[in-house]
Amino acid sequence: MAKYSELRKAVDTVTAVDAHAHNLVAIDSDFSFLNCFSEAQDEALTFVPHTLSFKRNVRDIAKLYNCEASFDAVDRHRKSTGIISVASRCFDAANISTIFIDDGIIFDKMHDWEWHRRFGPVVGRILRIEHLAETILNDERYHESNWTLELFSQIFIGHMTSVVDKIVAMKSIAAYRSGLKIDTNVSKILAEEGLLRDLHDRKPVRIKSKGFIDYIFTCSLEVAQSFNLPMQIHTGFGDKDLDLRQCNPLHLRTVLEEKRFSRSRIVLLHAAYPYSKEASYLASVYPQVYLDFGLAVPMLSVQGMISSVSELLHLAPIKKVMYSSDGFAFPELYYLGSKRSREVLFHVLSNACEDGDLTIDEALEAVEDIFRQNALRLYNLSAIVGSTDFKSYIIQKSTLKIDTLLEDIMFVRIVWADSSGQQRCRVIPAKRFYEVVANTGVGLTFASMGMTSFADGPADGTNLTGTGEIRLMPDFSTKHRIPWSKKEEMVLADMQIKPGEAWEYCPRSALRRLTKILKDEFDLVMNAGFENEFYLLKNIMREGNEHFLPFDLTSYCSTSGFDAVSPILQEVNAALQVLDITVEQIHAEAGKGQFEIALGHSCCTSAADNLIYTRETIKSIARKHGLLATFVPKYFLDDIGSGSHVHLSLWKNGRNVFMGSEDSKTPYGMSEIGEKFMAGVFYHLPSILAFTAPLPNSYDRIQPNTWSGAYQCWGKENREAPLRTACPPGISQEVVSNFEIKSFDGCANPHLGLASIIAAGIDGLKRNLSLPKPIELKRLPKGLHESIQALAEDNVLKDLLGQKLITAVIGVRKAEIDYYGKNKEAYKQLIHKY
């Protein structure tokens, strides 16, 4: 349908995270290609060509390969083309950026998980715990007569803890062995009896004793939880090795109710089919339960796939449902999983829009969440995305396409922000960038982080001189084509002593380091969202002198003011969309020629990067239109200043834990953790200003009665306080969802500013600090005019319109009386206001 064309485009183009899959095999593997189409085995495989999914999937693969639509033709094409070519075509068509591989299932001539990095920028390993246990028990270095549960536990847990930084998740297939009725308090006696029974049952060892499996599961879940790793669990259908009755995820209730596992994160795989409704229910009532619909798509019929995914969304939060292909052995399964998932999700979401369950915008957000963002939030990707391997892959892919790329790209800007907050760049011709600089970076003097706003030399006392050099290393996760200069790209850089070794003065590294401490010690992530205030100035020559004047003279939220600048702001908004930066609001601000663009919130490292690109975008597009955009805090000393207010919140496992809840709530509407963090910021605010208000001009802005926060105080919805707790629409008035720091301006280096805030917050958490009582700086009305006096005495209007509104109106009226009483000619300017 035409009205869902935007949704269709989003579904078809979103780059997916494949959060559960398996290793590919060589083309000449003994593992039959028929297994690509079914979980059947042995003689049952002969009936596979008569299934609906087989017929449909063969046609789809044949179309991809441009060959005859038959199994034999597809098989011949695979063998003649080779695994590299076939896999490249399938992965490109699947549009997958990230693959998580469970390498615990063994196939003939199976490629190891690292081999798959040639097909995706991020490839992570999933540790299958039962396979690990069997590998240990089958190791010839250990004699079976020496095995005890204690010895096994030491080796098993030791191996897990040694690889936690090299995996993205753990996985259990207990469903295949003894079922999902896990005894979380299984005795060591029962577990050891199971261990010895399995040791003597067969060679090689295959564990199947329930007591031993339950013990392995609980040990593994404790390790996973302590290292913040999700645990994937097979649920629902599979091959004939399992008892489907024991694979109902409702059997996991004992695990989910166990208090010591309350902080775990459990992913129910395969849509738990045919128990999809049960899985949806569990995800709706247990915060630690997430869902993945791989295998159900594409193995079921079309109606079966639609029904399964739809049932998952009946109760489960959209933020908990994730895509995977469950591809194994054959790259075609990665392609089919992606293709069918996109078709099925479009069908389910468009129907939800038709039914009124979702708006188009909500469905678009769901697409991004289910295919990508939910997995990025749930799984620990930072170590992988920031790795040398990730960068090397991007470089390799760029090199493969270098000839095509150089036809379109002339320059690459390597961008950084220094300690004074100035944004600078080195510009590299594209050919040299991709052939040399992408690997080695570009040199930069130590003095670069000692420069001031008025001189490009190191200031005294910085201990930085022109002796010594660092490397500016491009961070390829931030590389973009420049929307306003199509022949150029830009990329943010890390400052490193040598490739891979951070320089202690690097702002981005400092923020990442503080973010890691907050995560490691308190399991918290700080989100940030910035408001960008700026002036648009026009250049006028008078008597040979250059003067910068406001673009217009309109007032706060003026419709005519916005109308005048709308073409420019439309271009800014479009550019930010291309850069994947969310804009929440745009409006004219209170200053003459002043505007504000408010950005959406994201994790603080991403928010800081986005703020640098946002400033670049605004200034560059304004310049293109003959204007100068400036973020200087107080360019006009007699007008309102410009800030870069930042809204902050704390998150844990995808949930805002700054906000008060039944489990943790202070009298101020925030959680206990939120108060401690904010109290640290409050008490360190004078020091934080050295980072967030870095210039003398910054303090011309921070004055009383200018909504900039001139006093060390805080308040709820108090826009005069430097720290303001906020309660957006849709949130109960009894709680607050974030707090705002108003004394943050556009000359601040955002990475250093946020790093100083996290440092203060960590101190508050460590010392269990408390906030003082909030101070509300209320502006009471003054004046003698009859209408104001009458309104003040009109209790009926007070009751109907509300005390707060009446108080505000009276205050505004008295201010207007005072101003116009002192400025007799000022009324002439009203033509610009109305």
N, C-alpha and C positions, 0 to 999 in steps of 0.2 A: 504494500500500500504506500502511496506517495507520502502520506503524512508521517510514515515511519522511515523515510529515506535516510534521515540523519542517524537514526538508531541502527539501520542496516549498515551504513558506512562505518560507524563506530565498531560494530561487531566484527566486520570484515577486516578492519585495519589495525585493531589493537594488537600490540606485540605481547605475546603471552608468556607467562611463567609456567613451565611444565613441571609441576611440583612432585610428580611421582612417575618414574619410568624405570626401564631396565636396559641392560647392555645389548648392543647389536652383535650379530654373528657374521662370520664370513659368508660370502655367497655360496661356497661349496660346503657349508656346514651340513652335518647329517640331520640337523633339526629341520624337518620338512616345512616348506613354505606354506603348506595348508594350515599349519598352526597359527598363521597370521590371522585366520578368520574364525577361530573358535578355541574354546578351552578343552575341547574333546581330545581324547587320546586313543591311540592304537586303532582298533577296528572301527570305533565310533567316528574317526576322522573321515571315513569313506562317505559318510552321510552329510558332511559339511557343505558340499556344493549345492545341496538342496535347501539350504537355509536362506531366508530373506536377506540377512546381513551379508552373506557371501556374494550373492548376485549383485547387490547394490555396490558393495565395496570393490569388487573386481572392475565394474564399470568405471568407478571413480578413479581407480589407479590407472586403468588403461587410458583414460582421458588425460591424466597428468603426464603419462609417458608417450602420448600420441601414438598408441599402437592398437591393434585389434582388441576388442573387448571380450577377451577370453582368458581363462586362467593360464592356459599353456602359452599364449602370446605374451602375457605379462611376465611369466617365469622366464621365457627365452630372453626377453628384453633385459631383465635383471642380470642374467648370467653373461650376456654379451657386453653389458655396459660396465659392470663392476660396482662394488659396494660404495666406493667413494663418490662416484658420480650419482648413483641412485640416492644415497643418503643426502647429498648436497641438494638435489632437487626436492626431496621430500621436506627437508628442514626449511629450505627457503620458502616453499609453498605454505608450510605450517605457520610461518611467521613467529618463531619461538626465539626468545632471547636468553632464556634461562632453563636449564635442565637439571633435575635432581634424579640421580640414578641409584637405585637399590641394586648393588652388585652381588647380593646374597643368593641369587638363583642362578644355577650353573647350566650353561648350554654348551654344546659342542662348538669348538673354534670361536669362543666368545672373546670379543675385544674388551680390554680392561676399561674402567670408567674414564681414566684420563685421556684415552684415545679419542673420546667423543668431543674433546675441546675444539677440535677443528670445525665443528658444526655449530657451536654456540659460544658467545662471549663469556657466559657464566655456566659452569658445569660443577655441581656439587654432589657429594657422595652421601648416601643414606646408609647407615649401619644397621644391617639386619641382625638382631641380637641372637636368634636361634642359630643362624649360620655361624656367627662368631663362636658360640658355645661348642658347636660341633667341630669347628676347625681346631679349637683348643684340645678337645677330647680325642681327636684323631691325630694329633701331633705326635710323631714317633719319639720325640724327646722325652715324653712323659710315659712312664710304664703304668698300665692300667691298675696294677695291684697297689700302687701308691696313692691312688686318687682318694681324697676325702672332700667333703663339701667345703671345708675351710680352705684347702689348697686351691680347689677350683675357684672359689670366690675371690681369693687374692689375685689369681692370674686373670680371671674374667674382668673384674672391676678395674684392675690395673691397666688392662689393654683398653678398656673403654675410656678411662680418664686420659690415657696417652694420646687418643685420637680426637678428643672432643673439639679441638681447634681446627680439625681437618674435615669435619663432617657438618652437614646442615640439619640432620635429624636422625633419630633412631626409628626402627620399625620392628614390629612384632607380628609373627604369623601364628600366634598361639591358636587362632581359630582353626588352622589346618591340623593341629596336633591334638589338643585336648579340649578345645572350645574356649569360649570367652567368659565362662564362670570362674574368674580368677579369685583365688583365695588370697587376699592381701596379708593375711596373718598366718600363712602356711608355716608349719613347724619345721625346724632344721632337720629333725629326725625324719619326717616324711620326705623332705626334699632330698636328703642324702640317700634314702632308700630308693627313690626314683632315679637318682644319678647312677647308683650301682646297678640297678636293673637295666637301664639303658646301655651301660657300658658292656654288659654281658649278653645283651640280646642279639646284637648283630654287628658286623664290621663291613664297611665303616659305620661308626656310631651315628644313629639317627635318634635324636631325643624325642620322646613322646609321652613320658610319664608325667601325669598332671602335677604332682607335687613339685617335681623338679622344674617344670616349665613355669609354674606360678612363681616359684622362687626366683628364677631368672628374670621374669617380667618385673617383679617388684624391685629387685636390685637395680635393674636397668632404668626403671622409671624414676627412682631416686637420683641416679646419676644424671639423667636427662634433665630433671627438674633443677638440680643444683647448678647445672651449667646452662640453663635457659635454652634447652634444645627441645623442640617438639617431638612427640612420640606418635608415629603413624601406626595404625592398627588395621590389619585386614579384617573387614567385616563383609558379610553377605556372600554372594556367590563366587565360585572359582572352579578349579578342576575337581575331579571326583574324589580327590584325596581328602576332602573335608566333609564333615557332617553339617549340612546347611542349617539344621535345627540348632546347632551349637554356635552359630555365627550371627545370631541376632544381637545387635549392640546393646539391647536392654540387659543382657547378662553382665554388662560392665558396670552395673549400678554400684556394686560393692567397691570397685575401684574409684568411681566418681564420688562416692560418699566418704571415702577415707580422707580424714583431715590432713594427714601428712602429705597427701598428693594434691592438695587444694590449689597449689600454685603451678601444677603441671599444665601442659598444653597437649591435648590429645586430638589427633586427626583421624576420623573414621573414613576409611578408604572405600572406593567403589560404590559410592552412594548407598552402601549397605544393602544393595538390591538383593532380594525383594523386600527388605525391611527399611525402605527409604523413609516412610512416615515415622517409624520409630527413631531413626537417626535424626530426623528433623526435630522431633520432640526433645531429644537429649540435648541438641545444640541450643534449643530455646530456653532450657531450664538450668543447664550447667555452664558456667562461664568458661570452663576449660575445654569444652568440646567444640571442634571444628569439623567441617565436612569437605570431602573431595569426591567428585563424581567420575573419576577415571575408570575405565573398563566398562562400566555401564554404558558409557559412550566411548566407542562406537559399536560395541558387541551386540546390543539389543536392536530390535526393529525400531523404525522411526517412532512409532507410537509408544513403544517401550521406553525409548530414550526421553521423549518428551514427558511422559508420565513420571519417570524417575526423577528428573531434574525439577519438574514442577512440584512434586511431593516434598522434595528437600526444602523448597522455598515456602511451603505452606506455613511453617512455624519458625524455621531457622532464620536468624538475622542474616541479611545479605552479606554483611561484613565477615561472616564466618564460612561462607561457601566458596570453594576454590576449584579451579580447573586443573586437570592433569590428563595426559593421554593414556597412562599406564602402558605406553609403548614398550615392546620387548622384542628382541631378536631381529625384527624387521623394521627398517625406517618407515615403511609404508604405514605402520600403525601410528607413528607420531603424526603423520600427515592426516590420516583418517580421523584420529582423535580430535585434532584441531579443527578440521573441516566440519565434522558432525557437531562438535560442541558449539561452534559458532552458529550453525543453522538451528540447532535445538534452542540455544539461549535466546536467539532472536525471536523464535516462535513463542517461547514462554514469556519473555519480557513484553513483547508487543501485545500479547493477550492480556497481560497484567495491566497494561495501559488502557486497553479497551474496557476492561472490567472496572477501572477506576482505582486499582490497587497502587499504581504508580503513575507519576507524571513522566513526560518524555525526559525531562532533565534528570529525574531520579533513576530512570532506566539507563540513561547514558552513564551515570555514576556507577550503577550496578555492573555494567559491562567492564568498566575499568577495574572495579573492585574484584570481581569474580575471576577475570582472566589475569590480573596482574597485582593490584595493590594489596589484596588480602594476603597473598603469599609473601610479598615483600615485607609486609608488617610482621607476619607470623614467624618467618624463618630468619635466622641470623645471616644476612647476606653481606654485611659490611666488610667482613674479612675477605670475602671472595670478590666483591665488586671493586674493592680498592686494591686488589692484588696485582702483582706484576703480570701474572698470566692473563688477567682480564685485559689489561692495557696492551699486552703483546698480541692478543687476539684481534683487538680493534686495529692495531697497527698492521697486522698481517692482512686483515680484510681490506683495509685502506690501500695497502700496497698492491693487492690483487686487482683493485679497481683504480689504480693510480692514473692510468692514461685517461680513463673516462673522467675521473675527478678533476684532473688538471685542465680539462676543457672548460670546466665550469668555475673553478676556484682560482683566484689570482693570489690572494694573501690569506694568512692565518694570524689573527691577533692573539698573543698570549697575554692574558690580563691578570693583574694582581692589584691589591689595595695595600698601601703602606701604613705605617703607624700613625701618620697624620690624617689618614682617611682618604687620601687622594687615590684615585683609580688611574693606573698607568698601564701601558702595554708595550710589548715588543712585537713588531710586525715581521713575519717571516714569509718569503715567497713559498707558495704551496708545495712546489716540487721539493725544495730543500726541507720544508717542515716534515713531510711524510717520509722522506728518504733518510734524514739525519736527526733533526731536532726531536721528532716524536720519540726516539729511543734515548737520546742523550740529554735532552733539555737544552736550555740556552743559558749562558753565563750572565751573572748579575753581581755587581759589587756589594760587599758587606754594607757599604754606606747607604744603600737603598732604604734600609729600615730606620735610618737616623735622620732622614730628611724632614724638613718642616714645611708648613704651608707657604712660606715666603722665600725659601731658598732651597735649591737642589744640591745641598751639601749637608754632611752630618753635623748635627748640633753638638756643642760641647757637652760633655757629661754622658753621652750615649755609649761610649766605649766602642763605637763603630767608626771605622775609617775606610779610606779607599784601598786599604791593603786587605786582600782576601776576596774570594769569589765563591758564590753559591751557584746552584743550578735551579733554574725555573723549570720544573717538570710539569708538562701539561696533564691535566686530569681529564681523560677522555670521556668520562661520564658527564662532563659539563660542556662538551663541544656542540656548537650549534652553527648552522648557516645564519649569517646576520640578515635579519629581515629587511633592513633599510639599505643594505649594501650587498646585493645578491652575489657578487663575485668574491665575497670574503666569508671566512668563518671566524669564530672566536671561541676561546677555551680558557678556563681558569687554571691557574698554576699553583702548585705547591712549591715552597722553598725548601731545597734539600742541599745538604753538604755534598752529597754525591747521590746518584740515583738509588732510591730506596731508603736513604737515611735522612730523617727530617732535621731541618735547622731549627734551633730553639726559638728563633725570632719569628717563625712562620705563623701568621695569624690563623690560617686554616688548620694547621696541625695542632695549635693550642686549643682551638675549639673542639676538635675531635678528641683530644686527650682528656679534656674536662668532661666531655660527653660520655666517654668510656668509663671514667671514674663514677659518674652518676649512675650509669647502667650497672657496672660491676658491683658496686657497694650497696646500691639501694634499689636496683632493678627498675629504674625510672628513666624515662625519656622526656626531655623538655621540648615542647612544640612552641613555635613562635610565628606571629603574624604581624607584619609591619604596615603602618599607615605612612604614606609618602606625601608630605606637604611641600609644595614648591611654588615659586613665582615664575610667571612667564613675562619676560621683559622685551620691549621693543627699543631699538636703537635709533636715536634721533640726533642729527647734527645741528648744533646752534652756534653760529659764529665760529665755525671751525672746530668746535668742541663736541665730543661724543657724550651723549647723555642716555642713560637707560631708564625708561619709564615703564610703569605697569601696562600690561597688555590691555586691561580694561579697568573700570572703576566700579564694578558691581559688588554686591554684598554676598554674604554667606548663603550658599545653596541657591543662588540666583539662577532662574531659568534662562534669562537673557545672557548672563555671563557664560553659562554652559553652551548655549546655542552658538555663541560667537567662536568658541574654541572647539566645538564638537568634531569638525573634520580632523583636527590634529589628534584629539583624544581617541577618535575611532581608529586612527592609524596606530597610535600607541597600544591600544587594547588588542588590535589584530597582531601586532608584533609580539606582544607578551604571550598571546595564545600560541603562536608558533614556537616560542621558547618554553612552552609548557608551564607557564606561570599563571596562576589563578588570580583573577581580579574579582573582588567582591563588590566594591562600590567606587564610584567616581563622582565628585561634586566640586562646585566652586567653594573655596574657603573664605574666611572672614576678611583676609587681606585683599587689597586692590591688586587684581591680576594673579591671585593665589588660588591654587587648586590642590585637590587631594586625590590620590589613588590608593585604595586600601586593598592589600593582598590577602589571599587565603592563608591559613596557618598550615605549617608542615614541620617536620623535625627541624631542630634549630640549625643544623649544618646546611640543610637544603634551603631553609629560609634565608640564611646569610648569603649564600650563593645567589639566590633569586633576587635579593635586594641589590646586589652589585649590578646584575644584568638589568634590573628595572631602572636604576639610575642612568645606566648607559642608554637605554632605550628612550627614556623621556628627553634627555639632553640632546641626543642625536636627531630625533624626529623633530623636536622644536627648532633646532638649527637648520634642518632641511626646509622648514617653513619660514626662515628669516627671523626667528625669535631666539632668545637666550633663556633657557630654563636653569634656575639656580636653586640649590637646596641650602644656601647660606642661611644660618639660623635667624639673622636679623639684618637683612639688607636695608630695609627702610626702618630707621630707628623710631619713627613715630607711627608705625603700623604693626600689625600682628606678625609675630615671628613664625618660622617654619620648623616643625619638628618631624621626627620619624618615630612616632609613638609605637611601642611594641607590646603586643598582647602575648602573655605567656601562660602555659598550662603544663601539667605533668601527666604523663601517660604510662600505663603499665598494661601489657598484653592487649593493646588496642582500646583500653578504657581510660577515660579522663579521671584520674584519681586526685586531681586538685579539688574537684567539685565534692562537696559534702554528700554523704550517703548515710543510710541507716547504720552501717557498720562503723563509720568514722565521720563525725560532723562536729564542728566547733560552733560556738554561738554566732560566728561571723558568716556561716554558710559555706565555708570551705572545709576540706578534710583536715585531720590533724597533721598529716604529712604536708599538705598544702600550706598550713599556717607556719610550720617550722621552716619550710623553704622560703616563704615570703618574708618571714621575720629575719632570716639571714640577709636577704636583699635589703630590707629596711635598715638594719643596723650598719650595713656596709655602704649605704647609698652615697655618702660623701666621697668615698674612695672610688666607687663605680663611676661617678661623674667624670673622673679623669679619663675614662674610656668612652663614655657615651656623650659627653659634652666637651670635646677636646680643644676648642679654641676660645680665646677671650670673648670673641663675638657670641659664643654659645651662651654666655651669662648675661648678655644684653637681652636675650630672649627670655631667660628664666626669671621672670619678674611677677610680683603679685597681680592678681586679677587679669591674667592673660592666658589662663588655661594651660599653663606650662609647668606648674608644680614648683613653687618657689620655697616651700617649707618642707621640713622633714616630718612628714605626717602621712597617714593613709586614710582612705575612706571608701565606703561602698557607694559606687556611682557618683563619686565626688570628683568632678573634672578639674577642680583647683588643686587637688592633692597630687604629688608626684607618683604615688602608688595608688591605683584605683582598682578595686575588685569590681568585676563586671558580670552582669546577668543578661545575656542576649535573649531575644524573643524565643519563646518555647521552653525556657528553663524556669522552674519554680522560683518565685521571689524569695523563697527561704534559703536558696543555695546560690553560690556564684560558680561560674565555670572557668574563669581565668582572671589574671590581674594584669593591669596595664602599667607600664613605666612611661611617663610622659617626658621625662628629662633625658630623652634619647634623640639626637638630631642627625641631620643629613650629612654632617661632616665626620661622623663616627665611622670607624672601621667596624662593620657589623660583626665580624668574627671575633674581634677583641672585645667588643661590647658584650656580646652574648657569653663569651667565655668568662668575663668578670662576674656576670650575673650568676652563672652556674656555680662559680667558685663560692660566692657569697651564700647561695642556696645550700650548697653542700655543708658549709659551716653551720648553717641553721639546723640542718638535719642531724649533724653530728652532736651538736650541743643542746638539742631539743629546745631551741629558742621559742619564745612566745611573742606575739605582737602586742604592743600597747593598745589601749582602747582607741578605736577609730575617732578621728577628729573630723567633724563635718563643718566646713567653712561655708556657712550659708550667707548668701548676700540678701540682706533684708531690705525691703523697699524704703525709700526716703522721699519726701515731697509733700506739698500742701494743696495740690490741684484738686478741685472739687470732684472730678470724675474718679480720680484714684482713691480719694478718701471715701467716696460713696461705694466704690467696689470693695474696698477693704471692710466696709461695714455690712455688706450684702451677704448674709449667711446662706440664703437660698442658692445663689450662684456658687458659693463655696461648696455647698453640698453636691450640686449637680455637676459642676465642672471639675471639682477636686481641688484640695488645698494647694497641692504642688503647682498645678497649672496657674491658679490665681496668683500665687506668690511670684511665679516667674513673670507673668504679665505685668504685675505692678512694678517689679524691679526694672523691666525693660522700659516701661513708660516713664518712670522717674529719671532714668539715665538719658532718655531722649529729651526730656524737659530741661535737664541740666545742660546738656550739650548745646541744644539750639538756643537756650537762653544766653550762653556765653559766645556763640558764633552766629551773629545776626544774619550773615550772608550765606550761611551754610545750606539753607533750604534750596538754593539754586541747584545744588548737586542732586536733589531728589529725582531729577529727570533720569539719572543713571540708575535709579533704584526701582522705579515703578513705571 
